[in-house]
Amino acid sequence: MTITAEMVKQLREKTGAGMMDCKKALSESAGDFEKAIEILRKKGLAAAEKKAGRQTSEGLIGSYIHMDKIGVLVEVNCETDFVARTDDFRQFVKDIAMHIAAANPTYLDRESVPQEVIQKEKEIYREQIKNKPEHVIERIVEGKLEKFYAEHCLLEQVFIKDPEQKKKIKDILTEMIAKLGENIRIKRFVRFQLGEEKT
């Protein structure tokens, strides 16, 4: 199968990966476009995992105001000022701020949910299904807890701008790490809503 420059260009536009990576992926997949995308995604995930431990002391504080009623500030860190100034990084920060305004997460990730909140949720779930067998109860409680994380933790939420509504914020973050070649971390956020009391 001959890999044409047009095929490489199309794959590059769709994935944002480098020319050589696109060419390699197309060769490996014998010109199968979907397989090539999968190969690039796997490589991107592996590359992102390698970068996960690197220091992130640069970045941006992004903001988003929705109809003068909801306001968001979010701090997103990266490794260098160079990456912080790129259009891709700025757009990513803006998208995250917009997502926070729309999806109203309570916590950054599952690790930041206080243990007492998790315990309280588990108690409520157990109370709702107390007549079922114990081994079934545990499975249902775990399932409900996963749903809680998906609703309340930013990194676990489905990205509002994903057309297929499948990618979570953590997937978008991993893709951005792979694309920009630096470790990126969403550090913290705050969301204000007019007339809302913060507890």
C-alpha positions in Angstrom: 0.0 0.0 0.0 1.4 3.4 -1.0 1.2 6.1 1.6 0.6 9.4 -0.1 1.4 12.9 1.1 -2.4 13.6 1.1 -3.1 10.7 3.4 -0.4 11.9 5.8 -1.8 15.4 5.7 -5.4 14.2 6.4 -4.2 12.1 9.4 -2.2 15.0 10.7 -5.1 17.4 10.5 -7.4 14.9 12.3 -4.9 14.0 15.1 -2.5 16.9 15.4 0.4 14.4 15.5 3.7 15.1 13.7 4.3 14.3 10.0 6.7 11.4 10.6 4.5 9.9 13.3 1.5 10.0 10.9 3.5 8.4 8.1 4.7 5.6 10.5 1.2 5.0 11.8 -0.2 4.7 8.2 2.6 2.3 7.3 2.0 0.2 10.4 -1.8 0.1 9.7 -1.3 -0.6 5.9 -3.2 2.6 5.1 -6.1 1.9 7.4 -7.1 5.4 8.6 -9.0 4.3 11.8 -6.2 1.9 12.8 -3.6 4.6 12.2 -5.6 6.9 14.6 -5.6 4.2 17.2 -1.8 3.6 16.9 -1.2 7.4 17.3 -3.6 7.5 20.4 -1.8 4.6 22.0 1.6 6.2 21.4 0.2 9.5 22.7 -1.0 7.8 25.9 2.4 6.1 26.4 4.2 9.4 25.8 1.8 11.2 28.2 2.4 8.7 31.0 6.2 9.2 30.7 5.8 12.9 31.1 3.4 12.7 34.1 6.2 13.1 36.7 7.8 16.2 35.2 7.7 19.6 37.0 4.9 22.0 35.9 5.7 25.5 37.1 4.5 27.6 34.1 1.0 27.9 32.7 -2.0 30.2 32.7 -4.9 31.3 34.8 -7.8 31.2 32.5 -11.2 32.8 33.0 -14.7 32.5 31.5 -17.8 34.5 32.2 -21.2 33.3 31.1 -23.9 36.0 30.6 -22.5 37.9 33.6 -24.1 35.2 35.9 -21.4 32.5 36.1 -17.7 33.1 36.4 -14.8 30.6 36.4 -11.1 30.9 37.2 -8.9 27.9 36.4 -5.1 27.4 36.8 -3.6 25.1 34.3 0.2 24.3 34.6 2.7 23.2 32.0 6.5 22.9 31.9 7.6 25.9 29.9 6.5 29.5 29.2 6.8 28.7 25.5 4.0 26.1 25.6 1.9 28.3 27.8 1.9 31.0 25.1 0.8 28.6 22.3 -2.7 28.9 20.8 -3.4 25.2 21.5 -2.6 25.6 25.2 -4.6 28.8 25.5 -7.6 27.2 23.8 -7.4 24.2 26.1 -7.4 26.4 29.2 -10.4 28.4 27.8 -12.3 25.1 27.0 -11.7 23.8 30.5 -13.0 27.1 32.0 -16.0 26.9 29.8 -16.6 23.3 30.7 -16.4 24.1 34.5 -19.0 26.9 34.0 -21.4 24.5 32.2 -20.8 21.2 34.2 -20.3 22.7 37.7 -17.8 20.1 39.1 -17.3 20.1 42.9 -13.9 18.5 43.0 -10.8 18.3 40.7 -10.4 14.5 40.7 -11.5 11.5 42.7 -8.4 11.8 45.0 -9.6 15.2 46.1 -13.0 14.0 47.3 -12.9 14.0 51.2 -13.1 10.5 52.7 -16.1 11.5 54.8 -18.0 12.5 51.7 -17.3 9.1 50.1 -18.4 7.3 53.3 -21.6 9.4 53.5 -22.4 8.6 49.8 -21.9 4.9 50.5 -24.2 5.0 53.5 -26.9 6.6 51.4 -26.5 4.1 48.6 -26.6 1.1 51.1 -29.7 2.5 52.7 -31.4 2.7 49.3 -30.8 -1.0 48.5 -30.6 -2.6 52.0 -32.9 -5.5 51.1 -30.6 -6.9 48.5 -27.9 -9.7 49.1 -24.6 -8.3 50.5 -22.4 -9.2 47.4 -25.0 -7.4 45.2 -25.0 -4.4 47.5 -21.2 -3.9 47.2 -21.4 -4.0 43.4 -24.2 -1.5 43.2 -22.5 0.8 45.7 -19.3 0.8 43.7 -21.3 1.5 40.5 -23.1 4.4 42.1 -19.8 5.7 43.5 -18.4 5.7 39.9 -21.4 7.7 38.8 -20.8 10.1 41.6 -17.2 10.7 40.5 -18.4 11.1 36.9 -20.8 13.9 38.0 -18.8 15.7 40.6 -15.1 15.3 39.6 -13.8 17.6 36.8 -11.3 15.0 35.4 -14.0 12.3 35.3 -16.7 14.4 33.6 -17.5 14.0 29.9 -16.1 17.0 28.0 -19.1 19.2 27.0 -17.6 20.0 23.6 -16.9 16.3 22.6 -19.4 15.7 19.8 -19.7 12.0 20.6 -20.0 12.7 24.4 -17.4 9.9 25.2 -14.2 11.7 26.0 -13.6 12.7 29.6 -11.7 15.8 30.7 -8.8 13.5 31.6 -8.7 12.1 28.0 -8.6 15.6 26.6 -5.8 16.4 29.0 -3.8 13.3 27.9 -4.3 14.2 24.3 -3.0 17.7 24.9 0.1 16.3 26.8 0.8 14.1 23.8 0.2 16.9 21.3 2.3 19.6 23.0 5.0 17.2 24.4 4.9 18.6 27.9 3.4 17.5 31.2 0.2 19.5 31.8 -1.8 19.7 35.0 -5.1 21.2 35.8 -4.2 22.5 39.3 -7.3 24.2 40.7 -10.5 26.1 39.8 -13.2 28.2 41.3 -16.7 28.7 40.0 -19.0 31.6 41.0 -22.7 31.7 40.3 -24.7 34.9 41.0 -26.8 34.6 44.1 -25.3 31.2 45.0 -23.9 30.7 48.6 -20.7 28.7 48.8 -20.8 26.0 51.4 
